[in-house]
Structure formats: structure tokens, C-alpha cells
Amino acid sequence: MKRGVRSQGFTLIEVLIAVTILALVMVTLGQTLGASARAYSNINETHLGFLVASDKLVEMQVYQQWPSTGQSDTEVTRNGRDWWIETIVSEGPYPDTRRVDINVGLLRGDEKEGLAYHLASLIGKPAS
């Protein structure tokens, strides 16, 4: 055998370093994918909450009834999910207007989850 010639291949330390780097990359990728899935779920919930709140506001506008001030709570099922809706009607900043605040969130059984969407609008008094 010749002296000073290194045999071809990787040493055990080089293989361990490569496996460690690969494991760290895989853990980071898994965490990134998990965060992306949670972000998509939150965006989807916010979008669906917007649709539920918009439906409630349109319902108030279409029936053209002058809403009385106060708070009301309702529950609806939309897009295969149960939602809670809290509607708060107060005097508007202008004559013959009402401010409408609509809060929407998911229901899990009888438990209200956090707020998914908040919508604020003004409604004018219907013409007589």
C-alpha cells in the first residue's frame, strides 16, 4: 500500500454532521408548514366570519326596518359551521342614522370561540 493516499469515502464524523444538518432542516420545514396551515385556517375563518357579518348587515338593510338601539345575540349555521352573531345598535353620528356593530365568531357546542370578524356600519332611517 502506498503511504499518504487517503481512501475514498466519507468519515463517520462527516456522515453524522450531514445527518444532523438534514434533521435540523426537516424540523424547520415541519414547523414552517405547521405555521402556514394555522395561518391559512385563521385567514379562512376570518373570511367566513366576514361573509356571515355581511349577510347580517344586508339582512338589516333589505328589510328596511328602523332598528332599535341595544344588543341582540343570534346563532346561525353557514358553510357547515355554527356561528354566534352579536349585533349592537346605537345612535349614529348624524340625524336619522344608526351605528351597527356586528361581531361574529365560531361556536363549538355551546361555547363561543374568539372573535372571527367585526363589522361596523351606518344605517339610514328608511323613507316613509
VOBA-1610 file (N, C-alpha, C; in pm, whole numbers, padded with zeros to 5 digits, always signed):
BEGIN
Met+00081-00118+00000Met+00000+00000+00000Met+00086+00124+00000Lys+00033+00222-00066Lys+00106+00349-00071Lys+00073+00433+00050Arg+00177+00498+00100Arg+00155+00587+00212Arg+00113+00725+00163Gly+00028+00793+00246Gly-00010+00929+00213Gly-00131+00937+00121Val-00184+00824+00078Val-00303+00825-00009Val-00423+00795+00080Arg-00520+00883+00074Arg-00640+00868+00156Arg-00741+00783+00080Ser-00807+00691+00150Ser-00907+00608+00083Ser-01030+00692+00053Gln-01103+00659-00052Gln-01221+00733-00095Gln-01338+00701-00002Gly-01428+00802+00021Gly-01545+00781+00105Gly-01552+00887+00213Phe-01659+00878+00293Phe-01682+00975+00400Phe-01644+00914+00532Thr-01598+00998+00621Thr-01569+00950+00756Thr-01699+00950+00837Leu-01696+00884+00948Leu-01814+00877+01034Leu-01856+01017+01081Ile-01762+01102+01111Ile-01795+01237+01157Ile-01862+01316+01046Glu-01817+01305+00924Glu-01880+01376+00811Glu-02024+01329+00791Val-02047+01200+00803Val-02183+01147+00788Val-02272+01197+00902Leu-02224+01198+01024Leu-02303+01247+01138Leu-02338+01395+01123Ile-02243+01474+01075Ile-02270+01617+01054Ile-02377+01634+00946Ala-02366+01559+00839Ala-02465+01568+00731Ala-02604+01527+00779Val-02614+01420+00857Val-02743+01375+00910Val-02800+01478+01007Thr-02716+01539+01089Thr-02761+01642+01183Thr-02817+01763+01109Ile-02748+01806+01006Ile-02795+01920+00925Ile-02927+01885+00859Leu-02939+01766+00805Leu-03063+01722+00741Leu-03178+01719+00841Ala-03151+01669+00962Ala-03255+01664+01065Ala-03301+01805+01104Leu-03209+01899+01119Leu-03246+02037+01152Leu-03328+02101+01042Val-03292+02076+00917Val-03368+02130+00804Val-03509+02072+00803Met-03522+01944+00831Met-03654+01881+00831Met-03742+01933+00944Val-03685+01956+01062Val-03761+02011+01175Val-03808+02152+01141Thr-03720+02233+01085Thr-03756+02370+01046Thr-03865+02370+00940Leu-03854+02283+00843Leu-03956+02272+00738Leu-04090+02230+00797Gly-04089+02136+00890Gly-04213+02093+00955Gly-04279+02205+01032Gln-04199+02284+01103Gln-04255+02397+01178Gln-04312+02502+01084Thr-04245+02526+00972Thr-04292+02623+00875Thr-04424+02578+00812Leu-04434+02452+00779Leu-04559+02401+00721Leu-04672+02408+00822Gly-04644+02378+00949Gly-04746+02388+01052Gly-04795+02531+01071Ala-04702+02626+01071Ala-04739+02768+01084Ala-04821+02813+00963Ser-04786+02765+00846Ser-04861+02801+00725Ser-05003+02747+00732Ala-05018+02625+00780Ala-05152+02566+00792Ala-05237+02643+00891Arg-05178+02684+01005Arg-05253+02763+01103Arg-05291+02899+01046Ala-05200+02962+00973Ala-05229+03093+00913Ala-05341+03081+00811Tyr-05339+02976+00730Tyr-05447+02955+00632Tyr-05580+02935+00702Ser-05579+02858+00810Ser-05702+02834+00885Ser-05757+02965+00942Asn-05669+03050+00997Asn-05712+03179+01051Asn-05766+03270+00942Ile-05701+03273+00827Ile-05749+03357+00716Ile-05884+03307+00668Asn-05899+03176+00658Asn-06026+03119+00613Asn-06138+03150+00712Glu-06110+03137+00842Glu-06209+03169+00944Glu-06248+03316+00940Thr-06152+03404+00920Thr-06180+03547+00911Thr-06265+03577+00788His-06234+03515+00676His-06312+03536+00554His-06456+03488+00572Leu-06474+03370+00629Leu-06610+03320+00651Leu-06684+03407+00752Gly-06615+03456+00855Gly-06676+03547+00951Gly-06721+03677+00884Phe-06641+03726+00790Phe-06680+03845+00713Phe-06809+03819+00636Leu-06820+03702+00574Leu-06941+03669+00497Leu-07063+03663+00588Val-07050+03604+00705Val-07162+03595+00799Val-07203+03734+00846Ala-07106+03819+00880Ala-07136+03956+00925Ala-07200+04036+00812Ser-07151+04020+00691Ser-07207+04092+00576Ser-07350+04048+00551Asp-07377+03918+00563Asp-07515+03869+00546Asp-07609+03934+00647Lys-07563+03947+00771Lys-07646+04007+00875Lys-07673+04154+00845Leu-07572+04226+00799Leu-07590+04368+00766Leu-07684+04384+00647Val-07667+04302+00545Val-07755+04308+00428Val-07899+04276+00469Glu-07915+04179+00556Glu-08049+04145+00606Glu-08114+04266+00672Met-08037+04339+00751Met-08092+04458+00817Met-08127+04567+00716Gln-08048+04579+00611Gln-08072+04681+00510Gln-08190+04645+00420Val-08204+04519+00385Val-08309+04476+00292Val-08447+04490+00354Tyr-08461+04453+00481Tyr-08592+04460+00544Tyr-08634+04603+00574Gln-08544+04695+00566Gln-08568+04838+00586Gln-08654+04867+00709Gln-08618+04804+00817Gln-08683+04834+00944Gln-08585+04918+01025Trp-08638+05019+01090Trp-08555+05106+01172Trp-08519+05030+01298Pro-08393+04989+01314Pro-08359+04907+01430Pro-08357+04988+01558Ser-08405+04929+01665Ser-08399+04997+01794Ser-08258+04978+01852Thr-08217+05071+01935Thr-08083+05063+01994Thr-08081+04950+02096Gly-07965+04891+02110Gly-07949+04782+02205Gly-07864+04671+02146Gln-07862+04560+02215Gln-07779+04447+02175Gln-07867+04324+02155Ser-07835+04245+02053Ser-07904+04118+02032Ser-07802+04012+01993Asp-07829+03890+02035Asp-07743+03776+02004Asp-07822+03673+01926Thr-07762+03620+01821Thr-07824+03514+01743Thr-07718+03409+01709Glu-07767+03295+01666Glu-07679+03188+01621Glu-07728+03142+01484Val-07635+03119+01392Val-07669+03074+01258Val-07573+02963+01216Thr-07613+02889+01114Thr-07526+02790+01054Thr-07499+02833+00911Arg-07374+02854+00879Arg-07333+02893+00744Arg-07208+02813+00708Asn-07202+02770+00584Asn-07085+02697+00534Asn-07049+02576+00621Gly-07153+02510+00673Gly-07130+02390+00753Gly-07076+02416+00892Arg-07077+02541+00938Arg-07026+02575+01070Arg-07131+02655+01146Asp-07127+02644+01278Asp-07217+02722+01363Asp-07146+02849+01407Trp-07217+02962+01397Trp-07160+03092+01428Trp-07247+03163+01531Trp-07186+03244+01616Trp-07260+03335+01702Trp-07247+03475+01643Ile-07356+03550+01652Ile-07357+03688+01600Ile-07407+03779+01712Glu-07329+03878+01743Glu-07367+03980+01840Glu-07385+04111+01764Thr-07506+04165+01767Thr-07537+04288+01696Thr-07563+04399+01798Ile-07488+04506+01787Ile-07503+04620+01878Ile-07545+04741+01794Val-07662+04795+01824Val-07715+04911+01751Val-07714+05030+01846Ser-07655+05139+01803Ser-07650+05262+01883Ser-07685+05381+01795Glu-07705+05494+01860Glu-07735+05617+01784Glu-07618+05649+01691Gly-07649+05691+01570Gly-07545+05727+01475Gly-07494+05868+01498Pro-07387+05904+01430Pro-07329+06037+01448Pro-07409+06147+01377Tyr-07498+06109+01289Tyr-07579+06205+01213Tyr-07726+06181+01243Pro-07809+06283+01221Pro-07953+06264+01243Pro-08006+06150+01156Asp-08100+06076+01209Asp-08166+05965+01138Asp-08068+05857+01091Thr-07965+05831+01170Thr-07873+05721+01140Thr-07856+05635+01265Arg-07821+05511+01242Arg-07787+05419+01349Arg-07651+05358+01317Arg-07569+05343+01420Arg-07442+05272+01405Arg-07469+05126+01438Val-07424+05038+01350Val-07442+04895+01371Val-07304+04830+01381Asp-07278+04765+01494Asp-07155+04687+01513Asp-07195+04540+01518Ile-07133+04461+01431Ile-07164+04318+01424Ile-07036+04240+01456Asn-07042+04160+01562Asn-06930+04073+01600Asn-06969+03929+01568Val-06877+03855+01508Val-06905+03718+01464Val-06792+03627+01512Gly-06829+03508+01555Gly-06731+03407+01594Gly-06787+03268+01581Leu-06701+03169+01587Leu-06744+03029+01576Leu-06801+02979+01707Leu-06894+02885+01696Leu-06948+02815+01811Leu-06894+02673+01811Arg-06850+02626+01924Arg-06810+02485+01942Arg-06902+02430+02051Gly-07007+02363+02009Gly-07108+02319+02105Gly-07182+02442+02156Asp-07178+02464+02286Asp-07240+02583+02345Asp-07137+02691+02376Glu-07012+02663+02347Glu-06903+02756+02380Glu-06875+02852+02265Lys-06868+02980+02297Lys-06828+03080+02198Lys-06677+03082+02188Glu-06627+03070+02066Glu-06483+03087+02047Glu-06456+03235+02029Gly-06333+03270+02010Gly-06294+03411+01997Gly-06358+03478+01877Leu-06343+03606+01873Leu-06397+03688+01766Leu-06329+03656+01634Ala-06409+03626+01532Ala-06354+03597+01399Ala-06356+03722+01312Tyr-06460+03807+01329Tyr-06470+03926+01245Tyr-06556+04030+01316His-06523+04156+01295His-06601+04269+01347His-06634+04360+01229Leu-06762+04395+01217Leu-06807+04483+01108Leu-06882+04600+01169Ala-06850+04721+01127Ala-06917+04841+01173Ala-06971+04916+01053Ser-07096+04965+01065Ser-07156+05037+00952Ser-07261+05134+01006Leu-07308+05221+00918Leu-07417+05311+00948Leu-07537+05273+00864Ile-07656+05285+00924Ile-07781+05259+00852Ile-07864+05386+00863Gly-07917+05428+00749Gly-08003+05545+00747Gly-08149+05506+00771Lys-08226+05600+00825Lys-08367+05575+00852Lys-08439+05557+00719Pro-08520+05450+00706Pro-08591+05428+00579Pro-08692+05541+00552Ala-08711+05568+00424Ala-08807+05673+00386Ala-08948+05627+00421Ser-09033+05723+00461Ser-09170+05687+00497Ser-09256+05673+00375
//
